[in-house]
Structure formats: C-alpha cells, structure tokens
Amino acid sequence: MFKKSILAVSLTATLSACSVNPQIIAPAEVAQSSREDMSLLFRDQAVSGAVSLDEAIARAVLNNREKKLKTLEAALAQGQIEVARHAMLPELTAAAGYSRRSEYAASASVVFDDGKPGPLGENPSYSVSQDKSRHTEDISFTWNVLDFGLSYVRAQQHADRYLISKERERKVVHNITQDVRAAYWRAVSAERLLVKIDPLIEQASDALANSRQVESQRLRAPLEALYYQRELLDILRALQALRLDLSGARTELAGLMGLKPGTAFELADVGNPSFTMPELGVSLNEMEELALQQRPELLESRYQQRISAAEARAALLDMLPGINLTAGVYQDSNDYLLNQDWTSFGAQVSWNLFDVFRVGTERRLAKTREALAEEQRLASSMTVLTQVHLSHIRYQQALKSFDLADSYLQVAQRIGEQTANAASSQRSSELDNIRESLNALLAELRRDVAYADLQNSYGRIFVSMGMDLLPEGYTEVTLEDLSEQIRQRFAAWQAQKTPVAEEAPADDEVDVTQQPAIVAEGKVG
C-alpha cells in the first residue's frame, strides 16, 4: 500500500511539471497596467505660476526617473550591508522531525570470524533498538571562525559599494542639472522667438503669393520674378526649419521636469530675460584641487581601490585553516535509548594543504589588482583635470561668443530698422524688408543660443569641480523650499563664494548603516 502511494504521488508530480505552458499577458491586463503607470508617472505634477530655472531643476531632481532609479540602487546596496552583517553571525539551527515505519527495524547478529561473517542460523534471534514511530528535536550551534573573517571583509566591501552607489547618484544629479539648464534656456529662446516667426512666415507667404500673381500677369520679367520667388522660398524654408527646431524645446524641458508632455506652463525668463554675464571667482589651480577632491568619479575610484585591497585580504583569509565550533542539545523519543536527552560539543580544524602553493600566486594577483585600481584612479584624475581645463576654456570662449553675438544683433536690428523705414517710403523692396527681418530674427536666436551656451559653460565649470547644487537631505523638503535653496546656492556661486574642500573623516568615523545622505554633498555657502 505504501509503495502504491509513493508511485501515485510521483506520477502526479511528473504530470504537473509537464502541464506548464506559456501564458501571454491579456490585452485588458496590459491596458489596466498602462493606465496605472500613467497615473504614477504624472501624479501631483500641477504647475502654478511661471517656472524659473531654480524650480525647473528642483522638479527634475525630485521627479526624474533615472534619479529615482539610482536612489533605489543605493537603498539596495545599503540592504546588502545588512545581509553581510548577518552573515557574520553563527548558525543556530532548530530542527524537529517525526518518522514512522511500517515494520520494526529488527536485526540479527552473527559471529565475525577470520575476516568473514558466520552463517545465519535457522532460528536467528532478532533484536529491536528503535520504535516504529519516533520524533526528534535538537538545537545546534555552529560557528566557522574563518567564515566570520571572510564575512567581515565582505561587509566592508558592501559598505564601499554603497558609497559608490551614492557617488553615482550624485553624478546623475549633476547631469540632470546640466540638462535642465540647457533645456531651460533653449525653451526660453523658443518661447521668445516662436511668436516672432509666425508673423514673418505670414508676411513672406503673402509676398510669395503677390509675386506669383505679378508673374502670371507679366507685370515683371519672368526671370526676375522667379529669382524673387526663390529667395522668398529660401526664407520660408529657413523659417520653417527654425520653428521645427524650436518647437520641441518645451516638450524636452517638460520631460526633464517629470511633467506630462503637453502640460501648459510658463517660463519666468521669457518676458524679461536678464542677459547678465556670470563671473567666475575661482582660479584654475583652485578648480583643479576641488575637482580632485570632490568629483564623484574620483571618489568612486577610491572606494573601488579599497574594495580591491579588501579582495586581496579575503583571498589570503580563504587559504587559512578553517576552525569549526559546534554545540547542540538533542532529544529523541526512542524508548530503546538509555538517554533520550543529551548535549554535545566539538571543534574541527580543516585545511587544504594544496593552498600553500597558491600563496605566491594570490599575492602577485593582489599586487596586480591594487596596481590596476591605482592606475584607474590616476587615469580618472587625468580625465577630470582635462575636463576642468576644457570647461574653463569653453567658458572663456562662450563669453567672447556672447559678446560678439550681442553686437551682431544690435547691428542687425539697426539694419532692420533702416530697411523698414526705407520700405515704408517705398525706397526698398518688400523682399529686402523680409530678408532683413529674418536676419534680425536669426541674430536674436544666435544671441539667445550664445547666452544659453554661456550659462551652460558656467554651470559646467562647477560640475567639473564636483560641486553639489543641492543641499543635504533635499528629498525631504518641499518643492518650494528646494527651489529657494537652489536659488540661494546659485546666488552664492554668482557672488564668487566658492567651496572649501574639507578634510574627509577617517574610515572608522563613517557609519554606512545610517541614512543614505552620509555622503558629503554640497559644501557651498
């Protein structure tokens, strides 16, 4: 009967395993999930009032999905520290069991003589030393000293990986800040210029229609009319390309701020843009020093160097003899036992003797690993210094480009005024007026683009130095408070209040199990 039951259970399990088939997701389930995703992506994203650059950056860092992803990665890394800490604890195992057999475990004994067992007699005497049914309980303690040492080293490595995740989160915030700055000024230029493009397109379209009518009536030479129409078509094509290039700026900015595409909002600098010239009050040597101390990439490489050193220690620990300590309390309900409750303890030492031949190889590998980490850090330092110099050069060139673009705009506007006056007195053609209006519009666009590039190059300098625009614990404040703190930080930078690198705390002064904001963030102001 028992064998038949086992066969039936095995057959049922086999058939169940063979019954698994691919199941596609139902369209209704996909539609419901899409609606839920839409509500999660764009909930609590109402915009009231004009959006300034400070508010745009605050919205981006609070709502950007890539930023939230890095935050969750940091939280996951922090959880790994807790797991590694628990791995250092001894094993304390509690077990209980019940067993029953259909027949007694009766056995007989024979004499063992001359290396062979004797024959079993015709009427052997059987003995029983175990009940048909029995239950057992035990609590055992096991601790491997070598595993404790390895777990401690692994916990240190997980702590450094957590700090690396925080530095990557800082880097994402820096990139978001730069992207929002570029998109914001681009959107400001688009808002200011798009309202001027449509009237100019309408004027050029009317002139083109008039020219075609003049051509059909043969009031002008056909070739002259065609030349005139070609210039108008070139102007229309340039205007339409310009409108197409500017029309996506608002959508790009909305996406960076976490707003649903098509959300209506105003930009603070559209009506009265202040084309102030940002000044840099830090020397190139100070920029280099700050960059080497604060850039997320370099801090990440330093943590990676510590991880490599810890890996070398772990490899050496793994070659040491293993000491295993055990202790336990046991209970067995078997009536045939004299002592149904007992305790035991012991110790065991084990060592793979062939590990002796690995010592030299592991040491050479450890030195190579540390040398590689050192070279990676130095290579990153060289890259950072290069970026600092390039950002300084681009800032100086952006200053000159903006000054030139502003002068060009002033001349183009004066030419446009003269051409408009001449067209009103019929001393110049409408084509000249349209052409110069387009030139003035393009000059204004170049001026706005040059100013946006100036602002971007100015902000890139501080990013190249690793300066944090956001205060510590910024995720815990409201949007309004964060916008105000960003405005104050911008004002401090504009007032040439540069950060001072502080001496980093010793390794034993950093508690990686506390809140994720332990990484030194902004030290400005």
Secondary structure, 3 states (H helix, E strand, C coil): CHHHHHHHHHHHHHHHHHCCCCCCCCHHHHHHHHHHHHHHHCCCCCCCCEECHHHHHHHHHHHCHHHHHHHHHHHHHHHHHHHHHHHCCCEEEEEEEEEECCCCCEEECCCEECCEECCCCCCCCEEECCCCEEEEEEEEEEEEHHHHHHHHHHHHHHHHHHHHHHHHHHHHHHHHHHHHHHHHHHHHHHHHHHHHHHHHHHHHHHHHHHHHHHHHCCCCCHHHHHHHHHHHHHHHHHHHHHHHHHHCHHHHHHHHCCCCCCCCCEECCCCCCCCCCCCCCCCHHHHHHHHHHHCHHHHHHHHHHHHHHHHHHHHHHHCCCEEEEEEEEEEECCCCCCCCEEEEEEEEEECCHHHHHHHHHHHHHHHHHHHHHHHHHHHHHHHHHHHHHHHHHHHHHHHHHHHHHHHHHHHHHHHHHHHHHHHHCCCCCHHHHHHHHHHHHHHHHHHHHHHHHHHHHHHHHHHHCCCCCCCCCHHHCCHHHHHHHHHHHHHHHHCCCCCCCCCCCCHHHCCCCCCHHHCCCCCCC
